[in-house]
Amino acid sequence: MKALVFRGTGEVAWQEVPDPKVEDAADAIVRVDAVTLCGTDLHIVKGDVPEVEPGRVLGHEAVGTVVETGGDVRTVRPGDRVLVSCISSCGRCAFCRERRYGQCGGGGGWVLGHLIDGTQAEYVRVPFADLSVHPLPSAVDSFDAVLLADIFPTAYEVGVLNGGVRPGDTVVVVGAGPIGLAAIITARLYSPGRIIAVDLADSRLAAARHLGADATATADEGPEQLVADLTNGLGADVVMEAVGVPETFEMCTRMVRPGGRVANIGVHGKPAVLHLEDLWIKDVTLTTGLVDTSSTPMLLRMTAAGRLPVSGLVTHRFELGQMEEAYDVFGRAAETGAIKVALGGPQHTAVQAAGPG
């Protein structure tokens, strides 16, 4: 098959690789029908995630069709259309028993496109399939569903829930990329008083306003002063960091009110300064987190019912073989206006399952 392979810092290639095979009785092999790129993939290519070794197939989000399962898989079977979660869960370890699937100590967690080959390929091996794929209702479009593999549960769990968004809150989202926009959408479920979005790109701020942000600012328009003006100098109740660079994290800690919450969502490749000389007296709560995807079934139900406006975040679509072009467009989002890039098709007319390993 062909797949997008990380070949070292700054270099990826769409190339032939061996077909995946069932390696464990809990595995499923899924034909990839729709896949997307993540800001985390860009961090990997930049060298910010050193655990990802050259030769790894990237990607951790997909919708596809099951073509083969191991003998222990009970919840899906060949022919089922499924969402492949960005997090794999063994279901047995102490963390999984607490529904902290992102911290799975039994061989799961964030492994796809990280520690094992991922989803940016024609086929993918998914470990712990019973808990790591979700059957999809036919009413949910593949290009909508793929947004529930990562960005929506991440924004909701690591941003909205960790940030403790409550009715009437002033919420600031720093970074209006896919995660930040999903955070705006899911924060609105809790009726905040206002949402303020901050980004470098006017196109992304326009998208933020369309999706529910009440005010926006670019970095050079004084977002900290805007927050102060809108809150009578108090500061924001909740600030979400959805970029992953030191400057934006430190900006978030300056915009939060005493007693407020800073929820870090961004993937950081460099240290950030924690100004405890200013924060120690402010009763500020700082949270970090890797998504657990425990909310994915609920988000899927909301999407199927038309209660979660996921459509519109995919701005660019490509065929699967155009992976390198998609990376170029997504990596130059400020120039191209890309928010979320998705790939799929042309669809296979026949499926031949790989033989057992």
C-alpha positions as CSV (number, residue, x, y, z in Angstrom):
1,M,0.0,0.0,0.0
2,K,1.0,3.7,0.0
3,A,1.3,5.8,3.1
4,L,2.7,9.2,4.3
5,V,6.0,8.4,5.9
6,F,8.0,10.7,8.2
7,R,11.6,10.6,6.9
8,G,13.2,13.0,9.4
9,T,12.8,16.6,10.4
10,G,11.2,18.6,7.7
11,E,10.7,15.7,5.3
12,V,7.7,13.5,4.6
13,A,6.9,11.3,1.5
14,W,3.9,9.4,0.1
15,Q,5.5,6.1,-0.7
16,E,5.0,2.3,-0.8
17,V,5.1,0.5,2.6
18,P,4.2,-3.0,3.7
19,D,0.5,-3.7,4.1
20,P,-0.5,-3.8,7.8
21,K,-1.4,-7.2,9.3
22,V,-3.2,-8.4,12.3
23,E,-0.5,-8.7,15.0
24,D,-2.7,-9.3,18.0
25,A,-6.1,-10.9,18.5
26,A,-7.5,-7.5,19.6
27,D,-6.5,-5.7,16.3
28,A,-8.6,-4.5,13.4
29,I,-7.4,-3.7,9.9
30,V,-9.3,-0.7,8.6
31,R,-9.4,0.6,5.0
32,V,-9.0,4.4,5.2
33,D,-11.8,6.2,3.5
34,A,-11.3,9.7,4.9
35,V,-8.4,11.1,6.8
36,T,-7.2,14.4,8.0
37,L,-4.1,16.3,9.0
38,C,-3.5,17.6,12.5
39,G,-1.4,20.4,13.9
40,T,0.4,17.8,15.9
41,D,1.5,16.2,12.6
42,L,3.1,19.6,11.7
43,H,4.8,19.6,15.1
44,I,6.2,16.1,14.4
45,V,7.6,17.2,11.0
46,K,9.2,20.2,12.7
47,G,11.0,17.8,15.1
48,D,9.0,18.8,18.2
49,V,8.0,15.2,19.0
50,P,11.3,13.3,19.2
51,E,9.7,10.0,20.0
52,V,8.5,9.7,16.4
53,E,11.2,8.0,14.5
54,P,12.0,8.3,10.8
55,G,10.1,5.6,8.9
56,R,6.9,6.1,10.9
57,V,3.6,6.4,9.0
58,L,1.9,9.5,10.4
59,G,-1.7,10.3,11.2
60,H,-4.1,9.5,14.1
61,E,-7.5,10.5,12.7
62,A,-9.6,8.5,10.2
63,V,-12.9,7.1,9.1
64,G,-12.8,3.8,7.3
65,T,-14.2,0.4,6.7
66,V,-13.1,-2.7,8.7
67,V,-11.6,-5.3,6.4
68,E,-10.2,-7.8,9.0
69,T,-10.3,-8.4,12.7
70,G,-8.4,-10.5,15.2
71,G,-10.1,-13.3,17.0
72,D,-10.9,-11.4,20.2
73,V,-12.7,-8.4,18.5
74,R,-16.4,-8.5,19.4
75,T,-17.8,-5.0,18.7
76,V,-17.1,-4.6,15.0
77,R,-16.7,-6.9,12.0
78,P,-15.5,-6.7,8.4
79,G,-17.7,-4.3,6.4
80,D,-18.5,-2.0,9.3
81,R,-17.9,1.7,8.8
82,V,-16.0,3.1,11.7
83,L,-14.4,6.2,13.3
84,V,-10.8,5.5,14.2
85,S,-10.1,7.3,17.5
86,C,-6.8,9.2,18.0
87,I,-6.5,7.3,21.3
88,S,-6.2,3.6,21.7
89,S,-7.4,2.0,25.0
90,C,-6.5,-1.4,26.4
91,G,-9.5,-1.1,28.8
92,R,-7.8,-3.0,31.6
93,C,-5.1,-0.8,33.1
94,A,-5.6,1.5,36.1
95,F,-5.8,4.6,33.9
96,C,-8.4,3.0,31.5
97,R,-10.5,2.0,34.5
98,E,-10.6,5.7,35.4
99,R,-11.5,6.6,31.7
100,R,-8.1,8.3,31.3
101,Y,-7.5,6.5,28.1
102,G,-4.9,9.0,26.9
103,Q,-2.7,7.7,29.8
104,C,-3.3,4.0,29.0
105,G,-0.5,2.0,30.5
106,G,-1.4,-1.2,28.7
107,G,0.0,-0.4,25.3
108,G,-2.5,2.2,24.3
109,G,-2.8,6.0,24.6
110,W,-1.6,8.1,21.7
111,V,0.2,5.4,19.7
112,L,-1.2,5.8,16.1
113,G,1.3,7.9,14.1
114,H,3.4,8.3,17.2
115,L,4.7,4.9,18.4
116,I,3.1,2.7,15.7
117,D,2.1,3.3,12.1
118,G,-0.8,5.6,11.7
119,T,-3.8,6.5,9.6
120,Q,-2.4,8.6,6.7
121,A,-2.3,5.5,4.6
122,E,-4.5,3.3,2.5
123,Y,-4.9,0.8,5.4
124,V,-4.2,1.0,9.1
125,R,-3.9,-1.5,11.9
126,V,-5.8,-0.4,15.0
127,P,-4.9,-2.0,18.3
128,F,-7.6,-2.7,21.0
129,A,-10.3,-2.3,18.3
130,D,-13.2,-2.9,20.6
131,L,-12.5,0.3,22.5
132,S,-10.6,2.3,19.9
133,V,-13.0,2.4,16.9
134,H,-16.6,3.6,16.9
135,P,-19.3,2.3,14.5
136,L,-20.7,5.2,12.5
137,P,-24.4,5.8,11.7
138,S,-25.0,6.2,8.0
139,A,-26.4,9.7,8.6
140,V,-23.0,11.0,9.6
141,D,-20.9,12.2,6.7
142,S,-17.3,10.8,6.6
143,F,-15.7,14.3,6.4
144,D,-17.8,15.4,9.4
145,A,-17.1,12.2,11.4
146,V,-13.3,12.4,11.0
147,L,-13.4,15.7,13.0
148,L,-14.5,13.6,16.0
149,A,-11.4,11.5,15.9
150,D,-9.4,14.2,17.6
151,I,-10.1,17.9,17.4
152,F,-13.6,17.9,18.9
153,P,-12.9,15.6,21.9
154,T,-9.6,17.3,22.4
155,A,-11.1,20.8,22.4
156,Y,-14.0,19.7,24.6
157,E,-12.1,17.6,27.1
158,V,-8.8,19.4,27.4
159,G,-10.2,22.9,26.8
160,V,-13.8,23.2,27.8
161,L,-14.0,20.6,30.6
162,N,-10.5,21.2,32.0
163,G,-11.2,24.9,31.9
164,G,-14.4,24.5,33.7
165,V,-16.4,26.7,31.4
166,R,-19.6,27.9,33.1
167,P,-22.7,30.0,32.1
168,G,-21.8,33.7,32.0
169,D,-18.0,33.2,31.8
170,T,-15.7,35.3,29.7
171,V,-13.8,32.7,27.7
172,V,-10.6,33.5,25.7
173,V,-9.4,31.1,23.0
174,V,-5.8,31.8,21.9
175,G,-5.3,30.1,18.5
176,A,-8.2,29.9,16.1
177,G,-7.0,26.8,14.2
178,P,-9.1,23.6,14.1
179,I,-8.7,22.9,17.8
180,G,-9.4,26.5,18.8
181,L,-12.5,26.7,16.6
182,A,-13.8,23.4,18.0
183,A,-13.2,24.8,21.5
184,I,-15.4,27.8,20.5
185,I,-18.1,25.5,19.3
186,T,-18.1,23.3,22.3
187,A,-17.7,26.1,24.8
188,R,-21.0,27.5,23.5
189,L,-22.7,24.4,24.9
190,Y,-22.2,25.9,28.3
191,S,-23.6,29.4,27.6
192,P,-20.6,31.6,28.4
193,G,-21.2,35.3,28.6
194,R,-18.7,36.0,25.8
195,I,-16.0,34.3,23.8
196,I,-12.9,36.1,22.6
197,A,-10.7,34.6,19.9
198,V,-7.0,35.5,19.3
199,D,-5.0,34.5,16.2
200,L,-2.5,35.8,13.7
201,A,-4.6,35.1,10.6
202,D,-7.6,37.3,9.7
203,S,-9.2,34.3,7.8
204,R,-9.2,32.2,11.0
205,L,-10.6,35.0,13.1
206,A,-13.4,35.4,10.5
207,A,-14.1,31.7,10.9
208,A,-14.1,32.2,14.7
209,R,-16.7,34.9,14.4
210,H,-18.8,32.8,12.1
211,L,-18.8,29.9,14.7
212,G,-19.7,32.0,17.7
213,A,-16.8,34.2,18.9
214,D,-18.2,37.5,20.1
215,A,-14.9,39.4,19.8
216,T,-11.6,38.8,18.0
217,A,-8.1,40.3,17.9
218,T,-4.9,39.6,16.1
219,A,-1.7,39.5,18.1
220,D,-0.8,43.1,17.1
221,E,-4.2,44.5,18.0
222,G,-3.6,44.3,21.8
223,P,-5.6,41.2,22.8
224,E,-4.6,41.6,26.4
225,Q,-6.0,45.1,26.5
226,L,-9.1,44.0,24.7
227,V,-9.8,41.3,27.4
228,A,-9.1,43.9,30.1
229,D,-11.5,46.4,28.5
230,L,-14.3,43.8,28.1
231,T,-14.0,42.6,31.7
232,N,-13.6,46.0,33.4
233,G,-9.9,45.1,34.2
234,L,-10.8,41.8,35.9
235,G,-9.5,39.3,33.3
236,A,-11.0,36.2,31.7
237,D,-12.6,33.4,33.7
238,V,-11.2,30.8,31.3
239,V,-8.3,31.1,28.9
240,M,-7.5,28.2,26.5
241,E,-4.1,28.0,24.8
242,A,-4.5,26.3,21.5
243,V,-1.2,27.1,19.7
244,G,1.7,25.5,21.5
245,V,4.4,28.2,21.7
246,P,5.9,29.9,24.7
247,E,4.6,33.3,23.8
248,T,1.0,32.3,23.6
249,F,1.1,30.3,26.8
250,E,2.6,33.3,28.7
251,M,0.0,35.6,27.1
252,C,-2.8,33.3,28.5
253,T,-1.4,33.5,32.0
254,R,-1.5,37.3,31.7
255,M,-5.1,37.4,30.6
256,V,-6.7,35.2,33.2
257,R,-8.5,36.7,36.2
258,P,-7.7,35.9,39.9
259,G,-9.4,32.7,40.6
260,G,-9.6,31.9,36.9
261,R,-8.5,28.8,34.9
262,V,-5.9,28.4,32.1
263,A,-6.4,25.3,30.0
264,N,-3.4,24.4,27.9
265,I,-4.4,22.4,24.8
266,G,-1.4,23.2,22.5
267,V,1.4,20.8,21.8
268,H,4.6,22.5,23.0
269,G,8.1,21.7,21.6
270,K,9.9,24.3,23.7
271,P,9.9,25.3,27.4
272,A,7.6,28.2,28.4
273,V,8.3,30.5,31.4
274,L,5.8,30.1,34.3
275,H,5.7,33.5,36.0
276,L,5.0,32.3,39.5
277,E,6.2,35.7,40.8
278,D,2.9,37.0,39.4
279,L,0.7,34.0,39.6
280,W,1.3,32.7,43.1
281,I,-1.1,35.2,44.6
282,K,-3.9,35.0,42.0
283,D,-5.4,31.6,42.8
284,V,-5.0,30.6,39.2
285,T,-5.6,27.0,38.1
286,L,-3.4,25.7,35.2
287,T,-4.3,22.4,33.5
288,T,-2.6,20.4,30.8
289,G,-3.8,17.3,29.2
290,L,-3.9,14.7,26.4
291,V,-7.3,13.9,25.2
292,D,-8.9,10.7,26.6
293,T,-11.7,10.6,23.9
294,S,-14.2,9.5,26.6
295,S,-16.6,12.1,25.2
296,T,-16.5,10.7,21.6
297,P,-19.7,8.6,21.8
298,M,-21.6,11.6,23.2
299,L,-20.2,13.9,20.5
300,L,-21.1,11.4,17.8
301,R,-24.7,11.3,19.1
302,M,-24.9,15.0,19.0
303,T,-23.5,15.1,15.5
304,A,-26.0,12.5,14.2
305,A,-28.8,14.5,15.8
306,G,-27.6,17.7,14.1
307,R,-26.7,19.3,17.5
308,L,-23.0,19.8,16.9
309,P,-22.1,22.1,14.0
310,V,-19.0,20.3,12.7
311,S,-19.6,21.0,9.0
312,G,-17.6,23.9,7.5
313,L,-14.3,23.3,9.3
314,V,-12.9,21.3,6.4
315,T,-11.8,24.0,3.9
316,H,-9.7,21.9,1.6
317,R,-10.3,18.3,0.2
318,F,-7.9,16.1,-1.6
319,E,-7.7,12.6,-2.9
320,L,-5.6,10.3,-0.7
321,G,-2.7,10.2,-3.1
322,Q,-2.4,14.0,-2.8
323,M,-1.0,13.7,0.7
324,E,2.1,15.8,0.1
325,E,0.2,18.6,-1.5
326,A,-2.2,18.5,1.4
327,Y,0.7,18.9,3.9
328,D,2.0,21.9,1.9
329,V,-1.4,23.6,1.9
330,F,-2.0,22.9,5.6
331,G,1.5,23.9,6.6
332,R,1.0,27.3,4.9
333,A,-2.4,28.0,6.5
334,A,-1.8,31.7,6.8
335,E,-1.4,31.9,3.1
336,T,-3.8,29.3,1.9
337,G,-6.6,30.0,4.4
338,A,-6.7,26.3,5.3
339,I,-8.5,25.4,8.6
340,K,-8.9,21.7,8.3
341,V,-7.6,19.6,5.4
342,A,-9.2,16.3,4.7
343,L,-8.4,13.5,2.2
344,G,-10.4,10.6,0.8
345,G,-11.0,8.5,-2.3
346,P,-11.0,7.5,-4.9
347,Q,-12.9,4.7,-3.2
348,H,-11.7,1.1,-3.7
349,T,-14.1,-1.1,-5.7
350,A,-12.8,-4.2,-4.0
351,V,-11.2,-5.1,-0.7
352,Q,-8.8,-7.9,-0.1
353,A,-7.9,-8.4,3.5
354,A,-4.4,-9.0,4.5
355,G,-3.5,-12.5,5.6
356,P,-2.6,-13.2,9.2
357,G,0.9,-12.2,10.3
